[in-house]
Amino acid sequence: MQKIRNYINGELVEPIGGKYIDNINPSIGEVYSLIPDSDNNDVELAVKAAKAAFTQWSTMSINDRAKIMEAIANLIDRDLEKLAMAESIDNGKPLKLARRVDIPRASANMRFYASGIQHFASESHQADENFINYTTRRPIGVAGCISPWNLPLYLFTWKIAPALAAGNTVVAKPSEITPMTAYLFSELCIEAGLPKGVLNIVHGLGGKAGQALVEHKDVPIISFTGGTTTGKSIAATAAPMFKKLSLELGGKNPNVIFADCDFEKALSTTVHSSFSNQGQICLCGSRIFVERPIYEKFVSAFVDKVKKLTIADPLNEASKVGALVSKSHMEKVISYIKLAKEEGGTIMTGGNRAKLEDRCANGYFLEPTVITDLPHDCRTNQEEIFGPVVTIMPFDTQEEVIEYANSTAYGLSATIWTENLKKAHNVAHEIKSGIIWVNCWLVRDLRTPFGGMKQSGVGREGGWEALRFFTEPKNVCISLT
Ligand code: TXE
């Protein structure tokens, strides 16, 4: 059985304690590799290596740093097929999706920040003839980057790329549920000639290896993407240590569909935004609000389309819906379907485990599920489910739908469908989310600020926001007289 190893000080190494955790292929429900069960000793070693590498990396010319990051991006492109296959097996997502979205985005992340750092500038201010200020932005030190399982290599690189480009060294902890592509990535870093210690990858459990990283006194900056509960606990540990924190957490995103929308476009994009990656994207819309005049027509057309989604072995090119990431996550999602029924919801389609044949007979597949007849304030409509489950609700007025949209503790993204520009602007203005899409979904320009309000997180990723986060500003004021 394949053993994943930690990447510390430029080498692939066994965990110090010699312990491993099972890594399961969710499409077949079987262990297929082993992950290091790292602890604070492994984290200690990784932080030491990252600290030792900091002076060389942070003082290396920006161009040289960028060249190495470009080289890694090129190797990701070269290995597209291998990485996409690994991601699909590890996560359960359709191979086609990994090939089209996850892996190309990972190389784009590396390339974007390799280029971005060469354009990043700091400021100078002069209010009168007597004084001039200039602000430097220096790398901070060892950055801790903790990433989740839903878009494994995509979100892993989304954090480490700006951290490295800005001149920090990194200790990263990928999700223990989907460690494989981060492991393959470490092999590419060695091949690309990334100096030892610049990036260190420690695999293992969140509460053990992740917690040790957050608690480490020599890691002054933490970037985390994952669940809101975990985010809260990380903040509780990091805040008294005055660490710089970026938290990208959960969502319960509304799709607001007005009667004057382009119906076909709204319909097909909403199917996609509901069930892409089995609904396990923090940006998926999970509450669909439809204006009363088109409510019945929308529900019926939506359900028809959802019924036609092909649930299949993720390695099958026809698969539109793959497996959920783990048995426990599938059970959590199923518990919410049960709750929805108890709360009076009507299951319009789905609601059950999907039974596949052959290889995938024991996989964690769930039918895409559409629920109606629930009020906006019930638990099903307030809590993050993070699976292939959506609710549809009617609304009558703009004011009412804004209230519904803003009624949860989350505020990550929202989608608005209308052909009326004024209405689109007004509703976008009123919805309390960090990201709004009008007549589209998940269109990503990597320069834009990415993140959420309320319990969806703290801070923003993307563009200059990430480079600002991963640097420490220092203002120098000089008297000219
Ligand atoms: O994520 P965790 P889980 C949501 C989704 C899901 C829920 C829980 O609703 O059902 O979160 O998922 C590491 N100190 N999202 O439990 O635990 C962990 O090892 C340091 C939304 O799988 O948040 C992993 O690397 N690290 C989300 C990472 O945190 C810790 C994507 C995320 O895992 C830690 C995923 C600790 N104490 C789930 N505990 C999104 N925003 O996209 C865990 N970790």
Boltz pocket constraint, residues with backbone or C-beta under 6 A from the ligand:
constraints:
  - pocket:
      binder: B
      contacts: [[A, 146], [A, 147], [A, 148], [A, 149], [A, 150], [A, 173], [A, 174], [A, 175], [A, 176], [A, 204], [A, 205], [A, 206], [A, 207], [A, 209], [A, 210], [A, 211], [A, 212], [A, 214], [A, 225], [A, 226], [A, 227], [A, 228], [A, 230], [A, 231], [A, 233], [A, 234], [A, 248], [A, 249], [A, 250], [A, 251], [A, 281], [A, 282], [A, 329], [A, 332], [A, 384], [A, 385], [A, 386]]
      max_distance: 6.0
